Amino acid sequence: MLSAEAVYNLISRPSLRGSRCENDGGALVQRDDDTEGVILHRLEDLAERYSVPLIEYYNGPRYHRVAADRNQDTISEELLSMLVELAPAFSLHDRASAATSSQAQRKLTLNQRC
């Protein structure tokens, strides 16, 4: 049984007395489920159960990957091109309106940040 019930960790709160409790001098105990191997296993399990199926789902034919590390105009053009492919009735006038609206929205957003 733990008498002092103090909590330490190796990174942000190590005991100043090494492997002993600062409060009562008792030996520190590490839980069996609190080891690097167990934590890595948990993370792998979470990825396998949740992340992998989600990534596979969104890699399907109904979804498009867009690299967001480019300038806004390039991304907007790419998105508009995708819309044209998906809905050919989307006219050039609509594209111009959408681009103008996008530029106006960016200006509004920039002004709101100042």
N, C-alpha and C positions, 0 to 999 in steps of 0.2 A: 504494500500500500504506500502511496506517495503521501508524505506528510506535509511538505511545504506547498505542493501543487504549483510550483513556479514553472513557467514555460520558457525554454531556451531554444535557439536554433543556431546552426553553424554559420549562417551568413549575417543576419542582421542583429542577432541577440545571443551571442555565445556567452556562456558562463565565465565570469572573471576568475573563477576557481578551477578552470579546466573541466575535468570530468566530474566535478562535485557541485552540488547546489550551493548557491551563494547564501541562501537563507539558513539552511540547517546542516550543511556539509554532507548530506547524503549523496550516494552515488546517482548519477543521472542515468535515466533509462530511455532508450529509443524504442518507439513502437515498432512492431514487426511490419506493419503496413506503411511505415514512413521511411522507406529506403529508396535509393535512386532506382534500383531495378524494378521495384513494385510500381513506382510512379511512371517509369517509362512504359511498363506493361499497360497501365491504365490509359496512358495517352495513345498508345498503339491501338488499343481496343476501341477507344472513342473514335479515332480516325476511321477504323474499319467499319464500325457500326453506323456512324453518322456522316462523316465527311466524304468518304469514298462514294456512297450511294448518291449523295447530293451533287457531287461533281459530275458523276456519270449522267445524272438526270439533266443537268444544265448543259452538258456537252451534246445533247440531242439535236436533231435537225431543226427544231423550232426556235432555237436560241442562237444568238450570234455573239461572238467574243469581240470586244472592242478594247484596244489598248488605250488606257486612259493617261498614259504618260507623255502625251503629245499636246500640241496647242489646241485650244478650243475650236478654232475654225476648222482644223483638219478633222477633229472628232465629229463636229457638226456635219461636215460634208459626207463623211463616211456613214453616219446615221441616216442622213437624208437619202443617200444612195440605196441603203438597205430598204428604206420605206418605199422608194420608187420600185424596187424589185418586187417587194411584197404586194404593193398596190399600184399597178401601172396607171391607174386613173389619176394618181396624184400628179397634177399638172405642173408645168414649169412655173406658172404664176404662183401656185401653192408653195412650191419650193422656195421661190424668192421671198414670199411673205413669211415663211417659216424662218428663213435665214435672217431677215430683217428683224423679226420678232426676237430671235435668239440674240442678236447683237444688242437690241434695246434692253433685253433682260440682263445681259452681262453688264451693260453700263449702269443700270439701276442697281444691280448687286454691288458693283464696285463703289458707287456713290454711297451705298448704305454702310459700307465697311469703313469709310473715312471718318 
